[in-house]
Amino acid sequence: MNKLFNTPFETGLRAMLILYSTNTSGMTIDRITAYDFITIYGKDLGVSKNNLHGINHFSFSELSSKRTICSEGVKSFVLDGLISITRNSEGFLYSLTSTGMEYVQSLESDYKTQYLEILKDVQSKYNNISDTELTSIINNAAVNALRR
């Protein structure tokens, strides 16, 4: 049976959307993963009216595997020449290549539109905090969700 959701390819595509929408010289895999998680479960984290992937009582349990799957997807697109990788004092930074930009621009779907709309709010809210703080915010939200 083929797995339909949360495959490295699907997560890699969302990583490309994140890189497309940011005006930075690159992002770490931790920030890409966190932005993706927050964008998908925006309601649970207070950035949107709805969760893009619907109500999921186990959404926070996805976080532990999401980084690995996201890394696999990004690696695949690096090998395909759609994402580039550089290294600095923060670690490895990923950004879109010009081919990656063209690819993202060619995608047309309601999902892409909705994802990018929520992502704008995610970036606005979390752009000025560190990757560590961002992960901590998600972990605290997970703990609070368990208490409900």
Secondary structure, DSSP 8 states (H G I E B T S, - for coil): ----SS-HHHHHHHHHHHHHH--SS-B-HHHHHHHHHHHHTTTTTTSSSS-TT---TTGGGGHHHHHHHHHHHHHHHHHTTSEEEEEETTEEEEEE-HHHHHHHHH---HHHHHHHHHHHHHHHHHTTS-HHHHHHHHHHHHHHHHH-
